[in-house]
Amino acid sequence: MSYAGGGFMSQGGSQSSPGGGKRSGSSALRPVTIHQLLNAEQAFAEAEFYIDGAEVKDVTLVACIRNISSTQTQLNMLVEDGTGQVDARSWKDPAADDSSNPYEDFQINTYVRIIGQLKTFNGKRHVNVNRFRRIDDFNEILFHPVEAIYVHKYYREGPPGGAGAGMGAINNTTYDGGANPYAAGGLAAGGGGDVYADMPTLQRKIMQFVSEQIASNKLLGDEGVHVNSILRMVEGNQDRVRQEFETLMTEGHLYGTIDDDHVLPTTC
């Protein structure tokens, strides 16, 4: 996928680059602070990470770039969010057009939204970046910690309303019962309506279709829904459907899994 200003940057090389590879296990995208990443539990090197007793795969964080360097194959960022700092490593797309520099928008003191996985290399933790984008709406900087706190409290104390407590209220280390704002097809806690109701019609159809596919076919949980399935099943002009799909990817409502053609939904 090509870079679009202000949108997520797709790292085409991340799946075959060091620290990449096919994902497995829980596909829930978890909002975190850097402090949580640095204090995540790990039984041994190469073991999975756990936060609040739940396995952590894909994470999203909001942070400010404090240092940045670039090589032919990698963009390295030192990011900080007020709770700590961590290296974020983005593998460059080898097929990208060298005539343009899509990284020029990402300078020191720029706030970014990052989606990736926590990794360890030579005893030091870093975030292996799958996608990132510059933040233009600074409300997002304030909103993200609230999301992280909500998820932390959910895992520790269960859903609002006293429906349960701790991990006993959570199935397979993800939200259950439609309370997960990050789960496919889930409703925000306490809500009962369509979480995509405010989206344009075609975007809403795409998000609903993807969510329904994930909810009805657990085997899609790791890989996500293929874009060709979306184009076949969502009614409307195919060029327009593809355009709206690209918009959802750019704005972070969908994110790539094993490649840019397989997606899962997120409320980022």
C-alpha positions as CSV (number, residue, x, y, z in Angstrom):
1,M,0.0,0.0,0.0
2,S,1.3,3.4,-0.8
3,Y,1.8,6.1,1.8
4,A,-0.9,8.7,2.3
5,G,-0.2,11.8,4.2
6,G,-1.4,11.6,7.8
7,G,-2.3,8.0,7.4
8,F,-0.7,4.7,8.4
9,M,2.5,3.7,6.7
10,S,2.5,0.1,5.6
11,Q,5.7,-1.7,6.3
12,G,5.7,-4.3,3.5
13,G,8.9,-5.9,4.7
14,S,7.8,-6.4,8.3
15,Q,6.4,-9.9,7.7
16,S,9.7,-11.4,6.5
17,S,12.1,-9.1,8.3
18,P,13.8,-9.8,11.7
19,G,11.2,-9.7,14.4
20,G,8.4,-10.2,12.0
21,G,6.7,-13.4,10.8
22,K,3.2,-14.8,10.8
23,R,1.2,-13.9,13.8
24,S,-0.5,-16.4,16.0
25,G,-2.6,-16.5,19.1
26,S,-4.9,-13.7,20.3
27,S,-5.4,-11.1,17.6
28,A,-6.9,-8.4,19.9
29,L,-5.2,-5.1,19.5
30,R,-4.4,-3.7,22.9
31,P,-3.9,0.0,23.8
32,V,-0.9,0.3,26.1
33,T,1.5,2.8,27.7
34,I,5.2,2.5,27.3
35,H,5.4,1.8,31.1
36,Q,3.2,-1.2,30.6
37,L,5.5,-2.5,27.7
38,L,8.6,-2.1,29.7
39,N,7.1,-3.9,32.7
40,A,5.3,-6.7,30.7
41,E,6.1,-10.1,32.1
42,Q,8.1,-12.6,30.1
43,A,9.0,-16.1,31.4
44,F,12.1,-16.4,29.3
45,A,13.7,-14.8,26.2
46,E,11.5,-15.4,23.1
47,A,8.5,-16.2,25.3
48,E,5.2,-14.4,24.9
49,F,4.7,-11.2,26.9
50,Y,1.9,-10.8,29.4
51,I,0.3,-7.6,30.8
52,D,-2.3,-8.0,33.6
53,G,-2.1,-11.7,33.2
54,A,-3.2,-11.6,29.5
55,E,-1.0,-12.5,26.6
56,V,0.0,-9.4,24.5
57,K,0.3,-9.7,20.7
58,D,-0.5,-6.6,18.8
59,V,-0.3,-3.3,20.7
60,T,-1.0,0.3,19.9
61,L,0.6,3.3,21.6
62,V,0.6,7.0,21.2
63,A,4.0,8.7,21.8
64,C,6.3,11.5,20.8
65,I,9.4,11.0,18.8
66,R,12.4,12.1,20.8
67,N,15.1,10.8,18.5
68,I,15.1,9.4,15.0
69,S,17.6,7.8,12.6
70,S,17.2,6.1,9.2
71,T,19.1,3.4,7.3
72,Q,18.5,1.9,3.9
73,T,16.3,-0.8,5.4
74,Q,15.0,0.6,8.7
75,L,13.6,3.7,10.4
76,N,14.5,3.8,14.1
77,M,12.6,6.0,16.5
78,L,13.0,6.6,20.2
79,V,9.5,7.4,21.4
80,E,8.3,8.7,24.8
81,D,4.7,9.0,26.2
82,G,5.3,10.5,29.7
83,T,5.4,7.0,31.3
84,G,8.7,5.9,29.7
85,Q,10.5,5.6,26.4
86,V,11.2,2.7,24.0
87,D,12.8,2.2,20.6
88,A,10.3,1.7,17.7
89,R,11.8,0.0,14.6
90,S,10.0,0.2,11.3
91,W,11.3,-1.9,8.4
92,K,11.1,0.0,5.1
93,D,9.3,-1.4,2.1
94,P,11.9,-2.5,-0.4
95,A,9.5,-1.9,-3.2
96,A,8.9,1.7,-2.2
97,D,9.7,4.5,-4.7
98,D,13.1,6.0,-3.7
99,S,12.2,9.2,-5.6
100,S,10.0,10.3,-2.7
101,N,10.6,10.4,1.0
102,P,7.5,9.3,2.9
103,Y,9.4,9.6,6.2
104,E,10.0,13.3,6.0
105,D,6.8,14.0,8.0
106,F,8.2,12.2,11.0
107,Q,10.6,14.5,12.8
108,I,11.7,14.9,16.4
109,N,8.8,16.0,18.7
110,T,6.2,14.7,16.3
111,Y,3.4,12.6,17.9
112,V,2.7,9.3,16.3
113,R,0.2,6.4,16.6
114,I,2.0,3.1,16.4
115,I,0.7,-0.4,15.9
116,G,3.2,-3.3,16.3
117,Q,4.5,-6.0,18.6
118,L,6.8,-5.9,21.6
119,K,10.1,-7.7,21.0
120,T,13.4,-8.3,22.7
121,F,16.8,-8.1,21.0
122,N,20.1,-8.4,22.8
123,G,18.3,-8.1,26.1
124,K,16.6,-4.8,25.2
125,R,12.9,-4.4,24.5
126,H,11.6,-2.5,21.4
127,V,8.5,-2.2,19.4
128,N,8.5,-3.9,16.0
129,V,6.4,-1.5,14.0
130,N,3.8,-2.7,11.5
131,R,2.1,0.6,10.9
132,F,2.4,4.2,12.2
133,R,1.0,7.6,11.4
134,R,1.4,11.1,12.4
135,I,-1.2,12.5,14.8
136,D,-2.9,15.6,13.7
137,D,-5.8,15.6,16.2
138,F,-4.2,16.2,19.6
139,N,-7.3,15.0,21.3
140,E,-6.0,11.5,20.4
141,I,-3.0,12.1,22.7
142,L,-5.4,12.6,25.6
143,F,-7.8,9.9,24.7
144,H,-5.3,7.1,24.3
145,P,-4.3,6.9,28.0
146,V,-7.9,6.7,28.9
147,E,-8.3,3.7,26.6
148,A,-5.2,2.0,28.1
149,I,-6.5,2.6,31.6
150,Y,-10.0,1.2,30.7
151,V,-8.5,-2.0,29.3
152,H,-6.1,-2.4,32.3
153,K,-9.1,-2.0,34.7
154,Y,-11.1,-4.5,32.6
155,Y,-8.5,-7.2,32.8
156,R,-7.9,-6.5,36.5
157,E,-11.5,-6.0,37.7
158,G,-13.8,-7.3,35.0
159,P,-16.4,-5.3,33.0
160,P,-18.3,-2.4,34.4
161,G,-21.4,-3.1,36.4
162,G,-20.0,-5.9,38.6
163,A,-20.5,-8.6,36.0
164,G,-17.3,-10.3,37.1
165,A,-13.8,-9.7,38.3
166,G,-10.3,-10.2,36.9
167,M,-9.4,-12.8,34.4
168,G,-12.4,-14.9,35.2
169,A,-14.6,-12.4,33.3
170,I,-12.4,-12.6,30.2
171,N,-12.5,-15.4,27.7
172,N,-9.2,-16.4,25.9
173,T,-7.5,-13.2,27.2
174,T,-9.8,-11.0,25.1
175,Y,-13.0,-9.2,25.9
176,D,-16.2,-11.2,25.8
177,G,-19.9,-10.4,25.7
178,G,-19.5,-7.5,23.2
179,A,-17.7,-5.3,25.7
180,N,-14.4,-5.1,23.8
181,P,-14.0,-1.9,21.8
182,Y,-11.2,-3.6,19.9
183,A,-12.8,-7.0,19.3
184,A,-14.3,-7.7,15.9
185,G,-18.0,-6.8,15.9
186,G,-17.9,-5.8,19.6
187,L,-19.8,-3.0,21.1
188,A,-18.3,-0.4,23.4
189,A,-18.9,-1.2,27.1
190,G,-22.3,-0.3,28.1
191,G,-23.4,0.4,24.6
192,G,-26.0,-1.4,22.6
193,G,-25.9,0.2,19.1
194,D,-23.9,0.0,16.0
195,V,-20.3,1.2,16.8
196,Y,-19.9,2.1,13.1
197,A,-23.1,4.2,12.9
198,D,-21.3,7.5,12.5
199,M,-19.3,6.3,9.4
200,P,-20.2,6.9,5.8
201,T,-22.5,4.2,4.4
202,L,-19.8,2.3,2.4
203,Q,-17.3,2.4,5.2
204,R,-19.9,1.2,7.7
205,K,-20.8,-1.7,5.4
206,I,-17.1,-2.7,5.1
207,M,-16.5,-2.6,8.8
208,Q,-19.7,-4.5,9.5
209,F,-18.8,-7.2,7.0
210,V,-15.3,-7.6,8.4
211,S,-16.6,-7.8,11.9
212,E,-19.3,-10.3,11.1
213,Q,-16.7,-12.5,9.2
214,I,-14.4,-12.5,12.2
215,A,-17.2,-13.2,14.7
216,S,-18.6,-16.1,12.6
217,N,-15.3,-17.7,11.7
218,K,-12.8,-18.0,14.5
219,L,-10.2,-19.4,12.0
220,L,-10.0,-15.9,10.6
221,G,-8.9,-14.5,13.9
222,D,-5.1,-14.7,13.1
223,E,-5.1,-13.8,9.4
224,G,-8.1,-11.5,9.1
225,V,-10.4,-11.0,6.1
226,H,-9.0,-10.8,2.6
227,V,-9.7,-7.6,0.7
228,N,-11.1,-9.7,-2.3
229,S,-13.8,-11.0,0.0
230,I,-14.7,-7.5,0.9
231,L,-14.9,-6.4,-2.7
232,R,-17.1,-9.4,-3.6
233,M,-19.5,-9.1,-0.8
234,V,-19.9,-5.4,-0.1
235,E,-22.5,-3.9,-2.4
236,G,-21.6,-0.8,-4.3
237,N,-19.3,0.5,-7.0
238,Q,-16.2,-1.6,-6.8
239,D,-13.8,1.3,-7.3
240,R,-15.6,3.2,-4.6
241,V,-15.6,0.2,-2.3
242,R,-11.8,-0.1,-2.8
243,Q,-11.3,3.6,-2.2
244,E,-13.3,3.5,1.1
245,F,-11.3,0.4,2.1
246,E,-8.1,2.3,1.5
247,T,-9.5,5.2,3.6
248,L,-10.3,2.8,6.5
249,M,-6.8,1.4,6.4
250,T,-5.2,4.9,6.2
251,E,-7.3,6.2,9.1
252,G,-6.5,3.1,11.2
253,H,-10.0,1.5,11.4
254,L,-8.5,-1.5,9.7
255,Y,-5.0,-2.8,10.0
256,G,-3.0,-5.4,8.0
257,T,-2.2,-8.8,9.6
258,I,-0.1,-11.3,7.6
259,D,0.0,-8.8,4.7
260,D,-1.8,-5.7,3.5
261,D,-4.5,-7.8,1.8
262,H,-5.7,-9.4,5.1
263,V,-7.2,-7.1,7.7
264,L,-8.7,-6.9,11.1
265,P,-10.8,-4.1,12.6
266,T,-9.6,-1.7,15.3
267,T,-11.1,1.4,16.8
268,C,-7.8,3.3,16.6
